Amino acid sequence: MVNYIMLYRIRKKVKKILKDKITDGELATTKTSCIGCLADDISWEIYYLLKEKEKES
């Protein structure tokens, strides 16, 4: 079962980090880039990595 609260917290932190990096000029963006979409993709990957680690423990 997916823990959506955990996923939301991960997404919120990832989105903040991405916005900070864009502001600092560390990440290039285009007119069509979607920060939320990128944050979603990264968040899901982090979530699955955490779930795998949890299963191994």
C-alpha positions as CSV (number, residue, x, y, z in Angstrom):
1,M,0.0,0.0,0.0
2,V,1.3,3.5,-0.9
3,N,1.8,5.8,2.0
4,Y,0.6,9.1,0.4
5,I,1.4,11.2,3.4
6,M,5.1,10.1,3.2
7,L,5.0,10.7,-0.6
8,Y,3.6,14.2,-0.2
9,R,6.3,15.1,2.4
10,I,9.0,13.8,0.0
11,R,7.5,15.7,-2.9
12,K,7.2,18.9,-0.9
13,K,10.9,18.8,0.1
14,V,12.0,17.8,-3.5
15,K,10.0,20.7,-5.0
16,K,11.6,23.2,-2.6
17,I,15.1,21.9,-3.3
18,L,14.4,22.2,-7.1
19,K,13.1,25.7,-6.8
20,D,16.1,26.8,-4.7
21,K,18.5,25.3,-7.2
22,I,16.7,27.1,-10.1
23,T,16.8,30.4,-8.2
24,D,20.6,29.9,-7.6
25,G,21.1,29.1,-11.3
26,E,22.2,25.6,-10.7
27,L,19.4,24.1,-12.9
28,A,18.4,25.3,-16.3
29,T,14.7,25.5,-17.1
30,T,12.7,26.1,-20.2
31,K,9.3,27.7,-20.8
32,T,7.7,24.3,-21.0
33,S,9.5,22.7,-18.0
34,C,7.2,21.5,-15.2
35,I,8.8,21.6,-11.7
36,G,5.9,19.7,-10.2
37,C,6.2,16.9,-12.7
38,L,9.9,16.6,-12.1
39,A,9.3,16.6,-8.4
40,D,6.7,13.9,-8.7
41,D,9.0,11.6,-10.7
42,I,11.9,12.1,-8.2
43,S,9.6,11.7,-5.2
44,W,8.2,8.4,-6.5
45,E,11.8,7.1,-7.1
46,I,12.8,8.2,-3.5
47,Y,9.7,6.6,-2.1
48,Y,10.4,3.2,-3.8
49,L,14.0,3.3,-2.7
50,L,12.9,3.9,0.9
51,K,10.3,1.0,0.7
52,E,13.0,-1.3,-0.7
53,K,15.4,-0.3,2.1
54,E,12.5,-0.9,4.7
55,K,11.9,-4.4,3.3
56,E,15.6,-5.3,3.5
57,S,15.7,-4.3,7.2
